[in-house]
Amino acid sequence: MDTLLAMSLFRRVVESGSFSAVASETNLTQPTVSKHVAALEQKLGSKLLKRSSRQLKLTEPGKEYYQRCVQILDAISDAEAHVRHEQTQITGTLRLSTPIAYGRLQVIPHMRKFLAQHPGLKLDLILDDRTIDLVKEGVDLAVRMGPLSESSLIATKIGDCPRIAVASPDYLADHGEPKTLSDLETHDCLVFNLHPARNTWTFNGKQGIEKIQVSGRFSANNPDAIREAVLSGLGIAIIPLWMVADYIDRGYLKAVLKDYKPMPMVVHAVYPERKLVPQKVKRLIEHLRSHFGVYKQPRLLARNG
């Protein structure tokens, strides 16, 4: 039995709460993962996990052994990273989680250069607008936009995300164009329903920071959906500038409330706390920081209707 492999699999089973998830993550079969953990239990002469049809639960010996596994495996990883610290080549797989639109429009266009610089590295990109548990999902690095919740993660700022209030010409023709923030009270405002302050829009205007409560009949959990709703004439929305700049240039959308600037969202790279940050994580953070905001919207096809 490969003890270190078995320890690593056991750790990930505990963190993910699923044998099948670890099998998918490691490209092993579920029975193989189970056999490694079972062999570890046999070697130790103690049950580590209580298995049921609904959940996995650590036994008391399992809790202590899991903590020791984390310490040992992290120490090995840190030792390897320390040895490689001065090396220019980085290898392995880097699991990166980003919001869907940011991943599509800001990350993927810049990955060709990054991967060309590091031919020994593989990138596993997870697109999800929800805040996922990095440890449970086995993610090395995540991009988070907006306010950060309290956690044990380490955060480093990689940029700011300018935003803009927009509406379609058809919507404005039917409902008029708002000139002040109070005018928004009579408009359909489209909100991103995963934002903690979904119905509170904050602007920087002539009077300083101002907030307005908005309402509308459409909300969505994805910025692409919000943009499509605005393009379809469903209302007014605040959207990252890099998602709509070309639509404004081509006349599909119009900027509104030009005397008020929506507060930009701070963009952070976050990762689990470790004594020594892996070089692959450091390199990608540097790459994202250097390229954030330089993305140019690709040429759009003519919209129907």
Residue pairs with C-beta under 8 A, 6 or more apart in sequence:
1 36
1 39
1 40
1 43
2 36
3 40
3 43
4 73
4 76
5 36
6 36
6 37
6 39
6 40
7 40
7 69
7 72
7 73
8 69
8 73
9 22
9 26
9 28
9 33
9 36
9 37
10 36
10 37
10 40
10 48
10 65
10 66
10 69
11 66
11 69
11 70
11 73
12 22
12 25
12 26
12 138
13 19
13 22
13 33
13 37
13 49
13 56
14 49
14 56
14 58
14 62
14 66
15 135
15 136
15 138
16 22
16 25
16 136
16 137
16 138
17 55
17 56
17 136
18 56
19 30
19 33
19 34
19 37
19 56
20 30
22 28
22 33
23 29
23 30
23 32
23 33
25 138
26 33
37 48
37 49
40 48
41 47
41 48
41 49
44 61
44 65
46 59
46 61
46 62
46 65
47 59
47 61
47 62
48 58
48 59
48 61
48 62
48 65
48 66
49 56
49 57
49 58
49 59
49 62
50 56
50 57
50 58
50 59
58 66
74 274
74 275
77 274
77 278
78 274
78 275
78 276
81 276
81 277
81 278
81 279
82 276
84 90
84 279
85 276
85 279
87 279
89 118
89 119
89 120
90 118
90 120
90 121
90 279
90 280
90 283
91 120
91 121
92 120
92 121
92 122
92 280
93 121
93 122
93 123
93 124
94 121
94 122
94 123
94 124
94 140
94 141
94 280
94 281
94 284
95 124
95 126
95 137
95 138
95 139
95 140
95 141
96 107
96 123
96 124
96 125
96 126
96 139
96 140
96 141
96 142
96 143
96 284
97 125
97 126
97 127
97 128
97 132
97 134
97 137
97 139
97 141
97 142
97 143
98 106
98 107
98 125
98 126
98 127
98 142
98 143
99 127
99 128
99 129
99 143
99 145
99 223
100 127
100 128
100 129
100 222
100 223
100 224
101 222
101 223
101 224
101 240
101 243
102 143
102 145
102 267
103 125
103 127
103 143
104 127
104 224
105 242
105 243
105 295
105 297
106 242
106 291
106 292
106 295
107 125
107 143
107 288
108 125
109 295
110 287
110 288
110 291
110 295
111 123
111 125
113 287
114 123
114 283
114 284
114 287
115 121
115 123
118 280
118 283
121 280
126 132
126 137
126 139
129 194
129 221
129 222
129 223
130 194
130 221
131 144
131 149
132 139
132 142
134 140
134 142
134 153
134 270
134 271
134 272
135 272
140 271
140 278
140 280
140 281
141 269
141 270
141 271
141 281
141 284
141 285
142 269
142 270
142 271
143 158
143 267
143 268
143 269
143 270
143 288
144 155
144 267
144 268
144 269
144 270
145 161
145 265
145 266
145 267
145 268
146 195
146 196
146 265
146 266
147 196
147 266
148 155
148 268
148 270
151 270
152 272
152 273
153 270
153 271
153 272
153 273
154 270
154 271
154 272
154 273
154 277
155 268
155 269
155 270
156 268
156 269
156 270
156 285
157 266
157 267
157 268
158 267
158 268
158 269
158 285
158 288
158 289
158 292
159 266
159 267
159 288
159 289
159 292
159 293
160 264
160 265
160 266
160 267
160 293
161 240
161 241
161 242
161 264
161 265
161 266
161 267
162 240
162 241
162 242
162 264
163 238
163 239
163 240
163 241
163 262
163 263
163 264
163 265
164 238
164 239
164 241
164 244
164 248
164 255
164 262
165 236
165 237
165 238
165 255
165 256
165 257
165 260
165 262
166 230
166 236
166 237
166 238
166 239
166 244
166 247
166 248
166 253
166 254
166 255
166 256
167 177
167 230
167 235
167 236
167 237
167 253
167 254
167 256
168 230
168 231
168 232
168 233
168 252
168 253
168 254
169 251
169 253
169 254
170 233
171 188
171 230
171 233
171 234
171 235
171 236
172 254
172 256
174 233
175 186
175 187
175 188
177 254
177 256
178 184
178 187
178 236
178 256
178 257
179 257
180 257
181 201
181 203
181 205
181 210
181 212
181 257
181 260
182 212
184 201
184 212
184 214
184 236
184 257
185 212
185 213
185 214
185 215
187 214
187 216
187 235
187 236
188 216
188 217
188 218
188 234
188 235
188 236
189 201
189 214
189 215
189 216
189 235
189 236
189 237
190 216
190 218
190 219
190 220
190 226
190 229
190 230
190 234
190 235
190 236
190 237
191 198
191 199
191 214
191 216
191 219
191 226
191 237
192 198
192 219
192 220
192 221
192 222
192 223
192 226
193 219
193 220
193 221
194 221
198 219
199 213
199 214
199 215
200 211
200 212
200 213
200 214
201 211
201 212
201 214
201 238
201 262
202 209
202 210
202 211
202 262
202 263
203 209
203 210
203 211
203 212
203 257
203 260
203 261
203 262
203 263
204 210
204 260
204 261
204 262
204 263
205 259
205 260
205 261
206 259
209 263
210 260
216 235
217 234
217 235
218 229
218 234
218 235
220 226
220 229
223 239
223 240
223 243
224 243
226 237
226 239
227 237
227 239
227 243
227 244
227 247
229 235
229 237
230 236
230 237
230 239
230 244
230 253
231 247
231 252
231 253
231 303
236 256
238 262
240 265
242 293
242 295
242 297
243 297
244 253
245 297
246 297
246 298
246 299
246 300
247 253
247 297
247 300
248 254
248 255
250 300
252 303
267 292
269 284
269 285
269 288
269 289
271 277
271 281
